[in-house]
């Protein structure tokens, strides 16, 4: 089984949610086997979402492509003089992995991973159901609804939405967004990860991850 994880934008907590999903899916023995994480395209010399997930969870993680500058993958590859990977190449690499995988995108659903294809194109090619990670502050309902709406308009399945970084002292718009997220997006809302979760040790991180309501996502 493979599930895609995307964001409404960059820096919304997608990698932390991916790690939390891995911990919980393994704890619950969902799909009857060990869950791993794969990053189709990573950018940035000092950036590695796969490494972050591995440090938080201890699970096996890997990358398919890695380009040097922390930019959209197509731009990073071209600026480095590298021919960007094709959809067919990356899809084949992800598809050949047997077992259970979380497939983490880069930024939002329409970020170009190659010159003429997006993470959504990859999800459609591999028939991956998608979990959307959203910010929670003012403006997040719009971003989440736009993302979910576009994914569904293309024929892909959205399992639900998770908040990627919820502050300890949320303001009124952020609190209201929790109440409104499910109604506005039209898909299940499985909770939030607290701000700073990425700094926790494995045991405490697992405790926080267990508070997500993955049953709402059918998991």
Steps between C-alpha positions, in 0.01 A plus 500: 500500500620851419357833620607844378551795735483851358473851642296810434836678466859464606589513872157391627630200697471234231812309601403495869156366410661239275710385795194492727307298244784249477512457876125451531456278197773273634359503853155409369643243258300658216518290181678230698858604453778747570452848356788684333537847350618599153568852371476506120690830466694691768675834458757684710855400590430497873136393472374146529143431600581130486770549764261700721238225485764236575626691804150543643382146436789263432327368187664435165494804271640579157515758222470444125652829378686778686582837344736755663315832548195529727266600217215340310652175369478590131678831562761345729588233245527743207712751694739218589526393138313177569230367271191474726367151550194404298167395644549153355843459664389608845170311485686181410742544793218554750281227355766229513523521880299220655328546835348799678629848419417860579591700187579859604476777245686830483308813600148507360316262271584696182871551564690390190713200580618499138471737205145407406355299790387550857465293815130462418597349165710244687210420734266452206750283313540271801137528615607620845244621755611833646518655847517880499703682768389856563606800702245607761527879526283764332461419129551127540141403424532656156829325428373164622172523309677600178745211532236238577268632229767489230617151592146367486428681173785304343353170619733418787382391846553722805495296820488811716681799645743536794627823657878510484598741777255613767622766745481455876309828529287521184325821403129514420529436122717195564256357755206559267684330214508177700122513529445591134765297316292189437188687394685734265721239330236228483743230618583361847723705730720274710646755742822695534863457594616745769750766401853382585421130465808458283727572796361217714669170576358183344295398804334837550450542126320167486273608787405818314450312173257264676263792551428521127164348412612286208181295518328802344721447195402136477838388633 
